[in-house]
Amino acid sequence: MTDEEESEGPVVELGEETPVEGQPLARVAARLTWPHEMSRIIAQEGDSVIRTPSGPQTLSDVLEEVDETYVDSRQTFVSLVRDVVGDGPVATE
């Protein structure tokens, strides 16, 4: 393959960009250290807006529905949040 053939590469049509409000739950979880108390998570990231199947929600609103006071790992945190908001396609505008 020549340099010219490599630089051209295949053309891929991506379509229109659809904005999605909020940020992925994984990004918020990555900013935290584990283990963590739920109150500290709310203090640090409670104002963060996360993407959910029913639309954007603040993390503090979601965590109000969680009965746990202590989270031992990132996986547990993500699981607790997904138990509240569900796990499906994210709504777009």
N, C-alpha and C positions, 0 to 999 in steps of 0.2 A: 504494500500500500504506500502511495506517495504522500508527502506532506499535504498536498492539495486535496486529496481524497479524504484524509483524516479531518481537515479543518472544516470541510463542508458538512459532513455527517448527515444523518437522516433528518428530514423535516418532520416535525411533530406538531400538529395543531392542538393547542391546549384549550381552545374555546374561551368563552367569556369568564372573567374573574367575578365570582360571587362573594361579596363581603360577608364575613361571619363575625358577629359581635361577641366580645369576650375572648378569653384565652383558654387554651387547653388545660384541663385538670392536671395533666402530667407536668406542665410548666410550673404551675403553682406548687405542686408536690416536690418538685426538684429544688425549689428555693428554700425548703425547710430541712431541718436536721431531725434525726430520729434517735431515740424516742422523744415524744413531745406531749405536753398537756394540751387538751382541747382549748382551754382558755388562752394559752399562749399562741396557738395557731390562729385563733380568732383575732387576737391583738395584732399579730404580724400580718396576716393575709386576709382578714375578714372583709375588707373593702374590695378585694379582687373580684372581678366579674368573670365567671367561668362559663364555658359553653355547655349547654345541656340540650337534650332532645326536645325539651319544651321551650327553649329559648334561653337567653342569658339570665343568670341569677348571681347575686352576690354570694360569696362563700359563707359569710356569716348567716344568711338566711337558710342556706342548705344545712349548715352544721347545727342549727337550732333543733332540727329534727333527729339528730343523732344522740343516742342515750349514753354513749361512752364519754368518759372524762379523761382518758389517757390513751394515746395511740402509740403502739410499739414499733411500727414500721411504715414505710412508704406504701407498701402493698395493702396494709390494713387500712390506712387513710383513704386510698383510692377506692377500695372496696366499700368502705362505709359511705363515702359520697355517692358512689354509683348505686348503692342500695336505695338511696333517697331519690336521686334524679333519674335513674334508669340508665340503660346502656343501649343507645341506638343512634340513628343518624341525627346530626346536629341541624337544627332549623336555620335556614338562611333568610336574608331579608328579601 
